[in-house]
Amino acid sequence: MPRQELFRGAGVAIVTPFTETGVDYDKLTELINWQIDKGIDAIIICGTTGEASTLPDEEHIDVIRHAVEITAKRVPVIAGTGSNDTIHGIRLSQNAQKVGADALLCVTPYYNKTNQRGLIEHFKATAAAVDVPIILYNVPSRTNLNIAPETYEALSDVENIQAIKECNIHQVAETFARCGDRFDIYSGEDGLVVPLLSMGGKGVISVAANVWPEEMVAMTHSWFDGDLTTAASKQIGLTNLIKALFSDVNPIPVKEAMNIMGLEVGDCRLPLYSMSELAREHLQQVLKDYKLI
């Protein structure tokens, strides 16, 4: 498989809107179309922000299928299919490929975790089972497991492992030193996008884009257009919004923000629970400060 750039700029780690009885597919359609209208560069479906861990397999694949159908090739659809059970993750990955996902986002195993040798075999087995590109997802704060730069290097000859969503930004320079341009790297931290771009990153998979997609697009595109001053200014200017959106466990605050904005995406599924009234009032004030409400 020839290596390809999956997207450049801002992809949204889109929420999954829920009703009391299931997924709100009409609302998901609305959100996807709104994101594309605002210029988003990719839709990342069924990731952490999409509460994939609460989606039974059939519902998980149905959500991916719906996103593929609604997006209709206007931008890439990247489907979260990672698991701490390699066989389960492979099954999800194969089904996501069948329903048309353009690429897969595969998180490291969590809870049972594994060592670095296990990570290599886990990702190699997943890559061998599908024919679409894979983005490795490194989020140690969630999984208590880090993909070491040496492990990226060991995986760099696997054809369809083509990119990284990196939340451990301080190791990006070493990863580039070891792997060169073998992988495209996307920031998994909304507050550190421009620093990653300065080292050769290709963009961000963003939570904040759920509430302000055009600003995340403008920040990343300014960088690639050579307007580094504007990119840096936008990154700094987003600080208070990003802090508010991560003031509780993601995606609790971002869904609350979207509901305050009138986007009506419903509640999170248990065990995620609503913010305190005080925290909600602060979030509302931040949204007012940014003129998002």
N, C-alpha and C positions, 0 to 999 in steps of 0.2 A: 504494500500500500504506500503510495507516495505521501510524504509528509505534507500536511497542509495547515495553513493558518485557519483556525476554526472561526475566530472573529478577532477584531481589533477595536478596542474602545471599552464600552460599558455593556456588560450583560447583567440582567436583573435576575437575582435569586428570588423568583416570584413566590408569593404566598399561595397557599391553597385555601380558597374561600369555602367555609363550611356553613351548612344549615344544621338544625338539630338532628336531621336524619341522614346526612351524607354530604357529599361534595356539591357545591353550588356551581354547576357547569355553566349556567347562563352568566353568572358573575365572572367566572374564569375567562369566558369568551370576551367579556367587556374589558377585563384587565389586560389581557393579551393585546387586544386591538388598541387600547389606550397607550400601552407601552410602545408598540410599533409606531403609532402616530407621533409619539414624542421623540422618536429617533433611536430607540434602544437598539443595540447591535446584536443581542442574542437573548433568548429566553432560556433560563435554567429552571427546569421543572422538577419537582419532587426532591429537592435538596433539604438541607437543614431548615431553612426558612419556610419551605413548603411542608414541613412536618411529616416528612416521609416515614419516619419511624412509627407514626400512628396509622399509616395506610396499610390495610391488608393487601396482599399481593394483587388480587383482582382489581381492586380500586386503584392501586398504585399504577398499574399498567393502563387502566382506563383513563386516568388523568393524563398520562403521557400521550396516549392516543389522541385525546381531545386537543391537547396543546399542539400536536403535530398537524391535526386537521385544521385548526383555526389559524395557526401561523401560516400554513400553506406556502412554505418555502420563502416567505418574505425575509425572515432572518433564521439563523440556525436554532434548532431546539436541542438542548443538551439535557439529558435525563439522568437524574441521580439514581444509581442502582447499586450502591455499595452496601456491604453487609459484613458482619463479623463471622459469618458462615460462608466460606468460599463457594460451596455448591449452591447455596441460596442466592448469593450475589450473581453467580453465573446464570442462573435461571432468570433472574430479573433482567440481567443485561441482554440475554438472548431475546426475551420477550419485548424489551424496549426497542431493540433493533428491528424486530418483526413489525412493530407498529409505526416505524418510520423515524425514530430518533436519529438525529444527525451525528451525535456523539454521546458519550457516557461520562458521567462524573462519579468516580469511585473513591469513596472515603476509605481510610485505613480501618482495619478491624478495631472494635472497641470492646471494652469489658474483658473478654478473653485475650485481647490485644495481640500477642505474638512477639517474636524477636525480629531483627532486621532480616535474617535469612528467611523467616516465615513470610515477611512482607514481600520479598522478592518472588517467592514461589506463589503466593496468593495473587499478586498482580499478573504474573506470567500466565497463570492458569486462566484468569479472567480474560486477558488479552487473546489467548489462543482460542477462546470459545466464541469470539465475535469477529466481525469484519468491519466494524466502525471505529473511529478514533476514540481514545480514552484520555480523560483528564484525571490525573491523580489528585486526590483531595487531602491535604495535610492540615489538620486542625487539632493540634495537641491539647488545647484547652478543653475540647469536647471528649477526645478519645484517650487522653493520657498516653499517647503514642506518637512519636515524631518519626517522619521519614528522614533519615540522615542523608546528607549530600552524597555519601559513598553509595547509598542504596539507589538514589537517583542515577548515579553513574552506572551501577550494575544493571539498571533497567533501560539504559539509553540505547541499547541495540534492539529493543523490542519494537517492531515496526509501528504498530498502531497505538502504542503509548506515546502521545504526541504533545501533551501539555501538563501543567501543574497548576492547581489552585492552591496557593501558598499562604497560610496564616502565620507561619513562623518566619517573618520577614528578615530577621537578622541573619539567616543562613543563605539568603538568596545569592549573595555575592559568591559564596563558596560553590553553590550549585552551578552558577554560570561558569566559574573557573574550571570546574570538573567536566561539565557537560557542553560547554560552548553554546551554540545555538540549536542544539539537538531538541530541546524542549522550549515551547512557548510558556511563559510564566504569567499567571494572572494573580492579582492581589485578592486575598480573601479578607482583607482588612480595609474597610472604607476610609479609615483615617490615615492610611499610609500608601495610597495609590501612587501619588506623584513620586515619592522616593523610590518605589519599585520601578516605575517607568524610567527613572533616571539611570537604572542599572540594566535596562533592556527589556523590561516587562512589556506585555502586550495589552494590558488593560486590567479590568476589575470584574469580579463576579460579586455584585453589590446588593446589600440589603436596603441601603438608603434609596436606591433607584425605585423601590416600590412606592415611595412618596414623592420623589423629585427626580424622575428619570432624565429630564432635559438637562439638569445641572450636572449629573454624573456624566452624561454624554458630552456636554460642553467642556467639562474639565479634561477628560481624556482626549477628546478631539483637538482641543487647544494644544495639548502637548505634541500630538503627532503632526499638527500643522506648524509646529515650530514656535508657537507663542508660549514660551515657558513661563513667562511672568504671569499671564492670565491663568494658566494651569495651577501654578503655585498659589496664587491668590484665591482661586476657587477652593482648593484643598484646605487652606487655612480657614476660609470663610465657612466651610461646612462643619467645623469642629463642634460647635454646640449642638447642632442637629444630630450628628453622629453619636455624641455622648448621650443624648436623650434617647436615641433609638436603641442604645445598648445599656440602658439604665436598669434593665431587668433581663431575664433570660430570653434570648432571641428564639422565636419571633413575637413574644408577648408585646413589647412596646411598638413594633412596627405595625402589627395588626391593630393595636389600639389607636395609633396615629391615623391609619387609613380609615378607621371607623369615625374618628373625630372629623376627618376631612370629608366625610359623606360617601366614602367608597363602599361601605357596608359589606365587609369581607367576613363578618361573623367572628366568633370566638375561636381561641385555640382549643385543641382537644386536650383533655386530661392526659398526663399529669400537669401540663402547663395551665396556669391559672391567672386570672386577671390581676392587673396592677392595683396597688392601693390608691385610694382617692387622692391622696397627697401627690403621689407620683404621677397620676393621670393629670392633675392640675398643672404640674410642672411641664409635662409633655405638651399639653395644650398651649401653654404660654410660649414654649419654644416654637411651636408651629405658627403661632401668631407672629412671633418675632421674624420668622422667615417668610411671612405673608403666604403661607400655605393654607391658611384658613382665614 
